[in-house]
């Protein structure tokens, strides 16, 4: 039996097998003319059909905590994408501001939305993992709950990924602050795929190269303007770390993905808009706290060592280490006190992995000039 369901913006041609009791339960009364279909019946059937028979082109995973006034624009720019064959996975991470109510309202209206409800607050890293566990798309995308995107973002990225047979498809983005917008329109120019991969990978590990076109690929860990082939994530067992224990989980995810990927493609268009405000997690004290930063460095050291990459990327790793350690000490001074920063410096100096790294790189005036005075001073203190 073949028929067509039109629901909202969705047009689904359905071929129901004989004996398909679930489909028949919802559709047979309507086809046989015995009753008028209600919107609830059609919505329920469409959701069952999508979840059982359709593999979407793209799955977008959105962890939701207290998104406030930003959530509706985020969801509006997802459900109205020009690429209709998508699934939107909303992971409700125990919000307390009514964000869960808004998410449920959108899910009731659009059968492509799937809800996951965390029993406890998992934070963004493990919440993304919950979404990955059920994602069925050929490609995976991520969104923060307070960001938005152009309505043709996923259509453009998906088409580009398929055309180039890419494991990763990247767009540009901008950063929206309350008083300004900073575009990131840079497009790295590389003669071949291997060089592109190597350049991005080295910049993800260390941020000491300051060329503007590579700025989006540095330690900041921007990862929501990218599509990732699901097969790559599954074959290489790539997940997000628990950012209650290890910070910069998005950066560690990117390092693993770009190491595993074979083909990378880019679109030199700003398609994603990242919103900065006071509640952003990256601006909080805990996210940049010393204990979580040290755990991040231990995770990175283990990854580089296990994959025999540490010697090759020693300089990148060294500069990245000094950068995040300097950032966490500034964080202690800003949120706590200079005395607390000194206590954390003592803790850092006791870490054997960090002490080994700072002593592996010989001190030189040339390197000191690159680091400038603050990070050079930190380097010398850690070498003592």
Buried (B, 14 or more C-beta within 10 A) or exposed (E): EEEEBEBBEBEBEBEBEEEBEEBBEBBBBBEEEEEEBEEEBBBBBBBBBBBEBBEBBBBBBBBBBBBBEBBBBBBEBBBEBEBBBBBBBBBBBBBEEEBBEBBBEBBEEBBBBBBBEBEEEBBBBBBBBBBBEBBBBBBBBBBBBBBBBBBBBBBBBBBBBBEBEBBBBBBBBBBBEEEEEEEBEBBBEBEEBEEBBBBBBBBBBBBBBEEEBBBBBBBBBBBBBBBBBBEBBEEEEBBBBBBBBBBBBBBBBBBBBBBBBEBBBBBEBBBBBBBBEEEEEEEEEBBBBBBBBBBBBBBBBEBBEEEEBBEEBBBBBBBBBBBBBBEBBEBBBEBBEEEBBEEBBEEBBEBEBBBEBBEEBEEEEEBBEBBEEEBBEBBEEBEE
